[in-house]
Amino acid sequence: MALEALELARTIVDLTTQVMASDVLLLDISELTIIADYFVIVTGDSDRQLQAIADHTVEHVRQQYDARPLAVEGVPSSGWLLVDYGSVVLHAFSPEQRAHYRLEELWSGGRTVVRLV
């Protein structure tokens, strides 16, 4: 059975909160673009936490679903990491980079599924 995008997105939300990501947003962008169905946007307070968010997500999605990301981009010191599962994309930002890129504003036409502040 194929992994459903919403199930994966909700799993990623749960995984990021396990490593204390903050301001977690699950955004449904499926009506706006073909690049993905969901964005999970989170904040990490340090380079180490950003790396932990990405590592924890990749490891546990692999264990639970035998799924690997299509790509992992960025480095913690840049304040942004991206984990791309095709239908679901995780964006982990430092507070400064999240404020700079303002993905919530850019994709404001999307539907908020989950918001954990």
A tleap script that builds the chain and sets N, CA, C and O, in Angstrom:
source leaprc.protein.ff14SB
mol = sequence {
  NMET ALA LEU GLU ALA LEU GLU LEU ALA ARG
  THR ILE VAL ASP LEU THR THR GLN VAL MET
  ALA SER ASP VAL LEU LEU LEU ASP ILE SER
  GLU LEU THR ILE ILE ALA ASP TYR PHE VAL
  ILE VAL THR GLY ASP SER ASP ARG GLN LEU
  GLN ALA ILE ALA ASP HIE THR VAL GLU HIE
  VAL ARG GLN GLN TYR ASP ALA ARG PRO LEU
  ALA VAL GLU GLY VAL PRO SER SER GLY TRP
  LEU LEU VAL ASP TYR GLY SER VAL VAL LEU
  HIE ALA PHE SER PRO GLU GLN ARG ALA HIE
  TYR ARG LEU GLU GLU LEU TRP SER GLY GLY
  ARG THR VAL VAL ARG LEU CVAL
}
set mol.1.N position { 0.839 -1.188 0.000 }
set mol.1.CA position { 0.000 0.000 0.000 }
set mol.1.C position { 0.883 1.249 0.000 }
set mol.1.O position { 1.850 1.336 0.756 }
set mol.2.N position { 0.546 2.185 -0.832 }
set mol.2.CA position { 1.326 3.416 -0.932 }
set mol.2.C position { 1.123 4.280 0.313 }
set mol.2.O position { 0.038 4.333 0.892 }
set mol.3.N position { 2.173 4.934 0.692 }
set mol.3.CA position { 2.116 5.838 1.830 }
set mol.3.C position { 1.341 7.085 1.427 }
set mol.3.O position { 1.700 7.751 0.456 }
set mol.4.N position { 0.294 7.401 2.155 }
set mol.4.CA position { -0.514 8.581 1.873 }
set mol.4.C position { 0.228 9.833 2.329 }
set mol.4.O position { 0.881 9.838 3.372 }
set mol.5.N position { 0.119 10.879 1.543 }
set mol.5.CA position { 0.838 12.127 1.832 }
set mol.5.C position { 0.437 12.714 3.179 }
set mol.5.O position { 1.300 13.150 3.942 }
set mol.6.N position { -0.858 12.734 3.483 }
set mol.6.CA position { -1.289 13.323 4.757 }
set mol.6.C position { -0.777 12.516 5.942 }
set mol.6.O position { -0.389 13.090 6.959 }
set mol.7.N position { -0.770 11.208 5.825 }
set mol.7.CA position { -0.235 10.362 6.900 }
set mol.7.C position { 1.243 10.659 7.117 }
set mol.7.O position { 1.691 10.793 8.255 }
set mol.8.N position { 1.993 10.761 6.037 }
set mol.8.CA position { 3.410 11.089 6.141 }
set mol.8.C position { 3.600 12.475 6.755 }
set mol.8.O position { 4.450 12.654 7.627 }
set mol.9.N position { 2.824 13.441 6.312 }
set mol.9.CA position { 2.943 14.805 6.832 }
set mol.9.C position { 2.666 14.849 8.331 }
set mol.9.O position { 3.392 15.501 9.081 }
set mol.10.N position { 1.623 14.160 8.765 }
set mol.10.CA position { 1.299 14.133 10.197 }
set mol.10.C position { 2.390 13.410 10.994 }
set mol.10.O position { 2.707 13.807 12.115 }
set mol.11.N position { 2.950 12.370 10.426 }
set mol.11.CA position { 4.054 11.667 11.081 }
set mol.11.C position { 5.254 12.604 11.235 }
set mol.11.O position { 5.889 12.636 12.290 }
set mol.12.N position { 5.557 13.356 10.198 }
set mol.12.CA position { 6.684 14.296 10.265 }
set mol.12.C position { 6.431 15.363 11.320 }
set mol.12.O position { 7.350 15.726 12.054 }
set mol.13.N position { 5.216 15.871 11.414 }
set mol.13.CA position { 4.876 16.820 12.480 }
set mol.13.C position { 5.191 16.198 13.836 }
set mol.13.O position { 5.854 16.818 14.667 }
set mol.14.N position { 4.716 14.972 14.061 }
set mol.14.CA position { 4.964 14.300 15.339 }
set mol.14.C position { 6.458 14.112 15.599 }
set mol.14.O position { 6.933 14.343 16.710 }
set mol.15.N position { 7.192 13.695 14.573 }
set mol.15.CA position { 8.624 13.462 14.741 }
set mol.15.C position { 9.365 14.749 15.081 }
set mol.15.O position { 10.260 14.736 15.926 }
set mol.16.N position { 9.013 15.851 14.443 }
set mol.16.CA position { 9.715 17.112 14.730 }
set mol.16.C position { 9.432 17.599 16.144 }
set mol.16.O position { 10.300 18.198 16.778 }
set mol.17.N position { 8.228 17.347 16.644 }
set mol.17.CA position { 7.924 17.774 18.016 }
set mol.17.C position { 8.664 16.918 19.034 }
set mol.17.O position { 8.934 17.376 20.144 }
set mol.18.N position { 8.994 15.683 18.675 }
set mol.18.CA position { 9.750 14.813 19.586 }
set mol.18.C position { 11.136 15.367 19.874 }
set mol.18.O position { 11.708 15.091 20.929 }
set mol.19.N position { 11.678 16.141 18.951 }
set mol.19.CA position { 12.996 16.745 19.161 }
set mol.19.C position { 12.867 18.244 19.421 }
set mol.19.O position { 13.788 19.024 19.179 }
set mol.20.N position { 11.687 18.618 19.924 }
set mol.20.CA position { 11.416 19.960 20.430 }
set mol.20.C position { 11.431 21.077 19.387 }
set mol.20.O position { 11.754 22.219 19.713 }
set mol.21.N position { 11.087 20.761 18.145 }
set mol.21.CA position { 10.888 21.836 17.161 }
set mol.21.C position { 9.757 22.719 17.673 }
set mol.21.O position { 8.852 22.248 18.361 }
set mol.22.N position { 9.818 23.990 17.335 }
set mol.22.CA position { 8.765 24.911 17.777 }
set mol.22.C position { 8.072 25.525 16.569 }
set mol.22.O position { 8.532 25.406 15.434 }
set mol.23.N position { 6.959 26.180 16.845 }
set mol.23.CA position { 6.151 26.851 15.819 }
set mol.23.C position { 5.968 25.940 14.600 }
set mol.23.O position { 6.349 26.283 13.480 }
set mol.24.N position { 5.379 24.781 14.851 }
set mol.24.CA position { 5.210 23.741 13.830 }
set mol.24.C position { 3.947 24.029 13.022 }
set mol.24.O position { 2.865 24.210 13.580 }
set mol.25.N position { 4.102 24.069 11.714 }
set mol.25.CA position { 2.984 24.347 10.812 }
set mol.25.C position { 2.910 23.258 9.751 }
set mol.25.O position { 3.898 22.977 9.073 }
set mol.26.N position { 1.742 22.649 9.609 }
set mol.26.CA position { 1.467 21.718 8.517 }
set mol.26.C position { 0.515 22.433 7.574 }
set mol.26.O position { -0.628 22.728 7.923 }
set mol.27.N position { 1.006 22.705 6.376 }
set mol.27.CA position { 0.290 23.505 5.397 }
set mol.27.C position { -0.055 22.652 4.182 }
set mol.27.O position { 0.824 22.037 3.578 }
set mol.28.N position { -1.339 22.616 3.827 }
set mol.28.CA position { -1.809 21.898 2.638 }
set mol.28.C position { -1.702 22.860 1.456 }
set mol.28.O position { -2.425 23.853 1.381 }
set mol.29.N position { -0.790 22.551 0.537 }
set mol.29.CA position { -0.587 23.415 -0.630 }
set mol.29.C position { -1.004 22.712 -1.924 }
set mol.29.O position { -0.670 23.159 -3.021 }
set mol.30.N position { -1.731 21.615 -1.781 }
set mol.30.CA position { -2.066 20.775 -2.941 }
set mol.30.C position { -2.913 21.494 -3.986 }
set mol.30.O position { -2.860 21.141 -5.164 }
set mol.31.N position { -3.686 22.484 -3.584 }
set mol.31.CA position { -4.519 23.221 -4.530 }
set mol.31.C position { -3.746 24.359 -5.211 }
set mol.31.O position { -4.247 24.981 -6.148 }
set mol.32.N position { -2.518 24.628 -4.732 }
set mol.32.CA position { -1.752 25.780 -5.209 }
set mol.32.C position { -0.626 25.430 -6.174 }
set mol.32.O position { -0.214 26.266 -6.978 }
set mol.33.N position { -0.125 24.194 -6.098 }
set mol.33.CA position { 1.076 23.849 -6.849 }
set mol.33.C position { 1.156 22.340 -7.057 }
set mol.33.O position { 0.482 21.565 -6.378 }
set mol.34.N position { 1.977 21.951 -7.991 }
set mol.34.CA position { 2.221 20.523 -8.194 }
set mol.34.C position { 3.539 20.072 -7.561 }
set mol.34.O position { 3.884 18.893 -7.630 }
set mol.35.N position { 4.272 20.994 -6.949 }
set mol.35.CA position { 5.584 20.621 -6.396 }
set mol.35.C position { 5.480 19.736 -5.158 }
set mol.35.O position { 6.388 18.953 -4.879 }
set mol.36.N position { 4.384 19.852 -4.416 }
set mol.36.CA position { 4.171 19.042 -3.216 }
set mol.36.C position { 2.716 19.202 -2.795 }
set mol.36.O position { 2.019 20.115 -3.238 }
set mol.37.N position { 2.278 18.296 -1.933 }
set mol.37.CA position { 0.936 18.415 -1.357 }
set mol.37.C position { 0.969 19.143 -0.016 }
set mol.37.O position { 0.047 19.883 0.328 }
set mol.38.N position { 2.046 18.918 0.731 }
set mol.38.CA position { 2.138 19.500 2.074 }
set mol.38.C position { 3.527 20.040 2.336 }
set mol.38.O position { 4.527 19.473 1.894 }
set mol.39.N position { 3.574 21.151 3.068 }
set mol.39.CA position { 4.799 21.660 3.658 }
set mol.39.C position { 4.661 21.497 5.164 }
set mol.39.O position { 3.620 21.816 5.739 }
set mol.40.N position { 5.708 21.002 5.792 }
set mol.40.CA position { 5.830 21.043 7.242 }
set mol.40.C position { 6.927 22.059 7.506 }
set mol.40.O position { 8.069 21.873 7.086 }
set mol.41.N position { 6.584 23.127 8.199 }
set mol.41.CA position { 7.524 24.220 8.467 }
set mol.41.C position { 7.717 24.293 9.976 }
set mol.41.O position { 6.756 24.425 10.733 }
set mol.42.N position { 8.985 24.205 10.404 }
set mol.42.CA position { 9.284 24.201 11.839 }
set mol.42.C position { 10.471 25.116 12.120 }
set mol.42.O position { 11.219 25.500 11.222 }
set mol.43.N position { 10.612 25.447 13.396 }
set mol.43.CA position { 11.740 26.256 13.848 }
set mol.43.C position { 12.588 25.445 14.815 }
set mol.43.O position { 12.072 24.758 15.698 }
set mol.44.N position { 13.900 25.542 14.629 }
set mol.44.CA position { 14.871 24.977 15.564 }
set mol.44.C position { 15.719 26.102 16.109 }
set mol.44.O position { 16.094 27.011 15.368 }
set mol.45.N position { 16.025 26.056 17.381 }
set mol.45.CA position { 16.698 27.184 18.032 }
set mol.45.C position { 18.217 27.179 17.923 }
set mol.45.O position { 18.869 28.128 18.358 }
set mol.46.N position { 18.794 26.115 17.344 }
set mol.46.CA position { 20.251 26.060 17.209 }
set mol.46.C position { 20.602 25.190 16.007 }
set mol.46.O position { 19.762 24.448 15.499 }
set mol.47.N position { 21.843 25.290 15.563 }
set mol.47.CA position { 22.318 24.428 14.478 }
set mol.47.C position { 22.158 22.962 14.859 }
set mol.47.O position { 21.740 22.137 14.047 }
set mol.48.N position { 22.490 22.658 16.080 }
set mol.48.CA position { 22.405 21.283 16.557 }
set mol.48.C position { 20.960 20.775 16.522 }
set mol.48.O position { 20.710 19.632 16.138 }
set mol.49.N position { 20.022 21.616 16.918 }
set mol.49.CA position { 18.625 21.213 16.910 }
set mol.49.C position { 18.108 21.042 15.482 }
set mol.49.O position { 17.353 20.108 15.209 }
set mol.50.N position { 18.503 21.928 14.571 }
set mol.50.CA position { 18.102 21.780 13.170 }
set mol.50.C position { 18.579 20.441 12.615 }
set mol.50.O position { 17.829 19.751 11.924 }
set mol.51.N position { 19.819 20.076 12.915 }
set mol.51.CA position { 20.343 18.795 12.449 }
set mol.51.C position { 19.580 17.641 13.084 }
set mol.51.O position { 19.286 16.648 12.418 }
set mol.52.N position { 19.258 17.766 14.369 }
set mol.52.CA position { 18.510 16.711 15.060 }
set mol.52.C position { 17.117 16.543 14.457 }
set mol.52.O position { 16.639 15.417 14.322 }
set mol.53.N position { 16.472 17.625 14.101 }
set mol.53.CA position { 15.149 17.564 13.471 }
set mol.53.C position { 15.226 16.770 12.172 }
set mol.53.O position { 14.428 15.860 11.948 }
set mol.54.N position { 16.182 17.114 11.320 }
set mol.54.CA position { 16.328 16.424 10.035 }
set mol.54.C position { 16.712 14.958 10.239 }
set mol.54.O position { 16.108 14.072 9.633 }
set mol.55.N position { 17.701 14.696 11.077 }
set mol.55.CA position { 18.174 13.326 11.292 }
set mol.55.C position { 17.082 12.439 11.881 }
set mol.55.O position { 16.877 11.313 11.425 }
set mol.56.N position { 16.389 12.943 12.883 }
set mol.56.CA position { 15.330 12.181 13.552 }
set mol.56.C position { 14.209 11.852 12.558 }
set mol.56.O position { 13.690 10.736 12.537 }
set mol.57.N position { 13.850 12.831 11.746 }
set mol.57.CA position { 12.787 12.622 10.762 }
set mol.57.C position { 13.196 11.566 9.742 }
set mol.57.O position { 12.449 10.619 9.498 }
set mol.58.N position { 14.365 11.719 9.152 }
set mol.58.CA position { 14.828 10.781 8.124 }
set mol.58.C position { 14.925 9.366 8.692 }
set mol.58.O position { 14.476 8.410 8.062 }
set mol.59.N position { 15.506 9.236 9.873 }
set mol.59.CA position { 15.693 7.918 10.473 }
set mol.59.C position { 14.353 7.229 10.759 }
set mol.59.O position { 14.172 6.057 10.430 }
set mol.60.N position { 13.425 7.955 11.367 }
set mol.60.CA position { 12.174 7.333 11.772 }
set mol.60.C position { 11.207 7.112 10.608 }
set mol.60.O position { 10.447 6.144 10.625 }
set mol.61.N position { 11.218 7.978 9.607 }
set mol.61.CA position { 10.389 7.719 8.425 }
set mol.61.C position { 10.911 6.475 7.704 }
set mol.61.O position { 10.126 5.670 7.204 }
set mol.62.N position { 12.219 6.321 7.651 }
set mol.62.CA position { 12.801 5.116 7.049 }
set mol.62.C position { 12.386 3.873 7.829 }
set mol.62.O position { 11.996 2.866 7.237 }
set mol.63.N position { 12.470 3.943 9.157 }
set mol.63.CA position { 12.118 2.788 9.983 }
set mol.63.C position { 10.626 2.456 9.892 }
set mol.63.O position { 10.261 1.288 9.762 }
set mol.64.N position { 9.770 3.468 9.960 }
set mol.64.CA position { 8.325 3.245 9.985 }
set mol.64.C position { 7.752 2.857 8.630 }
set mol.64.O position { 6.873 1.999 8.543 }
set mol.65.N position { 8.252 3.491 7.573 }
set mol.65.CA position { 7.627 3.349 6.257 }
set mol.65.C position { 8.563 2.812 5.183 }
set mol.65.O position { 8.152 2.618 4.039 }
set mol.66.N position { 9.811 2.574 5.541 }
set mol.66.CA position { 10.814 2.185 4.556 }
set mol.66.C position { 10.867 3.195 3.406 }
set mol.66.O position { 11.002 2.826 2.240 }
set mol.67.N position { 10.758 4.461 3.760 }
set mol.67.CA position { 10.783 5.547 2.771 }
set mol.67.C position { 12.000 6.428 3.030 }
set mol.67.O position { 12.330 6.751 4.171 }
set mol.68.N position { 12.641 6.797 1.958 }
set mol.68.CA position { 13.807 7.683 2.044 }
set mol.68.C position { 13.486 8.992 1.336 }
set mol.68.O position { 12.707 9.010 0.383 }
set mol.69.N position { 14.081 10.085 1.797 }
set mol.69.CA position { 13.825 11.358 1.118 }
set mol.69.C position { 14.409 11.369 -0.290 }
set mol.69.O position { 15.414 10.714 -0.567 }
set mol.70.N position { 13.765 12.119 -1.168 }
set mol.70.CA position { 14.304 12.330 -2.509 }
set mol.70.C position { 15.544 13.201 -2.447 }
set mol.70.O position { 16.473 13.045 -3.240 }
set mol.71.N position { 15.543 14.130 -1.481 }
set mol.71.CA position { 16.679 15.039 -1.316 }
set mol.71.C position { 16.688 15.593 0.106 }
set mol.71.O position { 15.647 15.745 0.745 }
set mol.72.N position { 17.883 15.885 0.574 }
set mol.72.CA position { 18.084 16.635 1.813 }
set mol.72.C position { 19.021 17.762 1.435 }
set mol.72.O position { 20.118 17.525 0.929 }
set mol.73.N position { 18.593 18.974 1.676 }
set mol.73.CA position { 19.383 20.136 1.257 }
set mol.73.C position { 19.618 21.073 2.428 }
set mol.73.O position { 18.892 21.051 3.422 }
set mol.74.N position { 20.651 21.896 2.289 }
set mol.74.CA position { 20.984 22.882 3.303 }
set mol.74.C position { 21.908 22.301 4.355 }
set mol.74.O position { 22.144 21.094 4.416 }
set mol.75.N position { 22.421 23.196 5.176 }
set mol.75.CA position { 23.268 22.816 6.301 }
set mol.75.C position { 22.798 23.607 7.510 }
set mol.75.O position { 22.315 24.731 7.371 }
set mol.76.N position { 22.938 23.024 8.701 }
set mol.76.CA position { 22.444 23.714 9.887 }
set mol.76.C position { 22.994 25.129 10.058 }
set mol.76.O position { 22.274 26.025 10.499 }
set mol.77.N position { 24.255 25.332 9.714 }
set mol.77.CA position { 24.847 26.667 9.905 }
set mol.77.C position { 24.218 27.732 9.008 }
set mol.77.O position { 24.364 28.926 9.267 }
set mol.78.N position { 23.519 27.305 7.953 }
set mol.78.CA position { 22.821 28.272 7.093 }
set mol.78.C position { 21.482 28.692 7.692 }
set mol.78.O position { 20.878 29.668 7.247 }
set mol.79.N position { 21.018 27.948 8.707 }
set mol.79.CA position { 19.740 28.252 9.323 }
set mol.79.C position { 18.557 27.661 8.580 }
set mol.79.O position { 17.415 28.043 8.836 }
set mol.80.N position { 18.810 26.733 7.664 }
set mol.80.CA position { 17.726 26.118 6.903 }
set mol.80.C position { 18.131 24.734 6.435 }
set mol.80.O position { 19.208 24.542 5.870 }
set mol.81.N position { 17.252 23.776 6.679 }
set mol.81.CA position { 17.403 22.421 6.155 }
set mol.81.C position { 16.086 22.026 5.506 }
set mol.81.O position { 15.014 22.366 6.005 }
set mol.82.N position { 16.170 21.313 4.400 }
set mol.82.CA position { 14.993 20.849 3.688 }
set mol.82.C position { 15.102 19.339 3.529 }
set mol.82.O position { 16.145 18.814 3.138 }
set mol.83.N position { 14.001 18.645 3.841 }
set mol.83.CA position { 13.925 17.203 3.635 }
set mol.83.C position { 12.726 16.979 2.713 }
set mol.83.O position { 11.583 17.235 3.092 }
set mol.84.N position { 13.001 16.498 1.504 }
set mol.84.CA position { 11.989 16.397 0.450 }
set mol.84.C position { 11.569 14.943 0.249 }
set mol.84.O position { 12.361 14.101 -0.174 }
set mol.85.N position { 10.306 14.672 0.562 }
set mol.85.CA position { 9.727 13.350 0.323 }
set mol.85.C position { 8.791 13.357 -0.883 }
set mol.85.O position { 7.967 12.455 -1.033 }
set mol.86.N position { 8.911 14.356 -1.732 }
set mol.86.CA position { 8.058 14.450 -2.913 }
set mol.86.C position { 6.736 15.115 -2.582 }
set mol.86.O position { 6.571 16.312 -2.815 }
set mol.87.N position { 5.803 14.365 -2.047 }
set mol.87.CA position { 4.496 14.923 -1.723 }
set mol.87.C position { 4.520 15.753 -0.446 }
set mol.87.O position { 3.621 16.559 -0.209 }
set mol.88.N position { 5.544 15.558 0.375 }
set mol.88.CA position { 5.687 16.288 1.642 }
set mol.88.C position { 7.110 16.826 1.731 }
set mol.88.O position { 8.076 16.094 1.516 }
set mol.89.N position { 7.228 18.109 2.050 }
set mol.89.CA position { 8.540 18.738 2.186 }
set mol.89.C position { 8.640 19.352 3.582 }
set mol.89.O position { 7.802 20.162 3.981 }
set mol.90.N position { 9.671 18.956 4.309 }
set mol.90.CA position { 9.963 19.528 5.623 }
set mol.90.C position { 10.954 20.668 5.458 }
set mol.90.O position { 12.018 20.500 4.862 }
set mol.91.N position { 10.593 21.829 5.993 }
set mol.91.CA position { 11.489 22.983 6.052 }
set mol.91.C position { 11.790 23.237 7.526 }
set mol.91.O position { 10.882 23.550 8.296 }
set mol.92.N position { 13.038 23.109 7.922 }
set mol.92.CA position { 13.460 23.392 9.295 }
set mol.92.C position { 14.330 24.644 9.255 }
set mol.92.O position { 15.385 24.669 8.620 }
set mol.93.N position { 13.869 25.672 9.942 }
set mol.93.CA position { 14.527 26.984 9.906 }
set mol.93.C position { 15.009 27.409 11.289 }
set mol.93.O position { 14.447 27.007 12.308 }
set mol.94.N position { 16.063 28.230 11.307 }
set mol.94.CA position { 16.376 29.006 12.500 }
set mol.94.C position { 15.322 30.109 12.583 }
set mol.94.O position { 14.690 30.419 11.573 }
set mol.95.N position { 15.117 30.707 13.746 }
set mol.95.CA position { 14.135 31.784 13.839 }
set mol.95.C position { 14.404 32.923 12.848 }
set mol.95.O position { 13.474 33.470 12.256 }
set mol.96.N position { 15.681 33.274 12.674 }
set mol.96.CA position { 16.029 34.381 11.783 }
set mol.96.C position { 15.722 34.047 10.320 }
set mol.96.O position { 15.165 34.872 9.595 }
set mol.97.N position { 16.083 32.852 9.895 }
set mol.97.CA position { 15.836 32.462 8.504 }
set mol.97.C position { 14.341 32.277 8.231 }
set mol.97.O position { 13.861 32.587 7.141 }
set mol.98.N position { 13.621 31.778 9.210 }
set mol.98.CA position { 12.173 31.635 9.018 }
set mol.98.C position { 11.529 32.999 8.836 }
set mol.98.O position { 10.655 33.167 7.986 }
set mol.99.N position { 11.953 33.962 9.621 }
set mol.99.CA position { 11.426 35.324 9.476 }
set mol.99.C position { 11.837 35.930 8.137 }
set mol.99.O position { 11.078 36.688 7.532 }
set mol.100.N position { 13.030 35.594 7.683 }
set mol.100.CA position { 13.521 36.123 6.404 }
set mol.100.C position { 12.756 35.545 5.213 }
set mol.100.O position { 12.328 36.294 4.335 }
set mol.101.N position { 12.579 34.229 5.174 }
set mol.101.CA position { 11.955 33.580 4.013 }
set mol.101.C position { 10.433 33.635 4.032 }
set mol.101.O position { 9.805 33.589 2.975 }
set mol.102.N position { 9.837 33.729 5.196 }
set mol.102.CA position { 8.385 33.932 5.352 }
set mol.102.C position { 7.556 32.998 4.452 }
set mol.102.O position { 6.682 33.456 3.716 }
set mol.103.N position { 7.833 31.707 4.514 }
set mol.103.CA position { 7.091 30.756 3.684 }
set mol.103.C position { 5.586 30.792 3.958 }
set mol.103.O position { 4.780 30.596 3.049 }
set mol.104.N position { 5.216 31.043 5.210 }
set mol.104.CA position { 3.791 31.131 5.535 }
set mol.104.C position { 3.097 32.215 4.723 }
set mol.104.O position { 1.956 32.044 4.292 }
set mol.105.N position { 3.786 33.325 4.518 }
set mol.105.CA position { 3.217 34.414 3.707 }
set mol.105.C position { 3.222 34.050 2.227 }
set mol.105.O position { 2.241 34.284 1.522 }
set mol.106.N position { 4.317 33.482 1.764 }
set mol.106.CA position { 4.436 33.112 0.360 }
set mol.106.C position { 3.355 32.108 -0.035 }
set mol.106.O position { 2.812 32.181 -1.137 }
set mol.107.N position { 3.045 31.181 0.854 }
set mol.107.CA position { 2.051 30.132 0.601 }
set mol.107.C position { 0.778 30.367 1.411 }
set mol.107.O position { 0.134 29.412 1.845 }
set mol.108.N position { 0.416 31.628 1.616 }
set mol.108.CA position { -0.744 31.967 2.447 }
set mol.108.C position { -2.063 31.456 1.878 }
set mol.108.O position { -3.062 31.399 2.595 }
set mol.109.N position { -2.081 31.088 0.609 }
set mol.109.CA position { -3.285 30.511 0.020 }
set mol.109.C position { -3.497 29.066 0.407 }
set mol.109.O position { -4.544 28.486 0.119 }
set mol.110.N position { -2.507 28.484 1.060 }
set mol.110.CA position { -2.631 27.095 1.511 }
set mol.110.C position { -3.523 27.001 2.738 }
set mol.110.O position { -3.805 28.000 3.399 }
set mol.111.N position { -3.958 25.790 3.027 }
set mol.111.CA position { -4.842 25.547 4.164 }
set mol.111.C position { -4.018 25.037 5.330 }
set mol.111.O position { -3.276 24.065 5.190 }
set mol.112.N position { -4.144 25.690 6.489 }
set mol.112.CA position { -3.461 25.234 7.692 }
set mol.112.C position { -4.158 23.981 8.188 }
set mol.112.O position { -5.355 24.000 8.473 }
set mol.113.N position { -3.408 22.892 8.289 }
set mol.113.CA position { -3.933 21.620 8.796 }
set mol.113.C position { -3.647 21.510 10.279 }
set mol.113.O position { -4.519 21.130 11.061 }
set mol.114.N position { -2.417 21.845 10.668 }
set mol.114.CA position { -1.995 21.796 12.076 }
set mol.114.C position { -1.112 22.998 12.338 }
set mol.114.O position { -0.275 23.354 11.508 }
set mol.115.N position { -1.296 23.628 13.496 }
set mol.115.CA position { -0.398 24.700 13.948 }
set mol.115.C position { -0.123 24.485 15.418 }
set mol.115.O position { -1.036 24.552 16.240 }
set mol.116.N position { 1.116 24.229 15.753 }
set mol.116.CA position { 1.542 24.032 17.148 }
set mol.116.C position { 2.546 25.116 17.473 }
set mol.116.O position { 3.663 25.118 16.955 }
set mol.117.N position { 2.154 26.018 18.315 }
set mol.117.CA position { 3.036 27.145 18.650 }
set mol.117.C position { 3.738 26.893 19.953 }
set mol.117.O position { 4.523 27.727 20.403 }
savepdb mol mol.pdb
quit
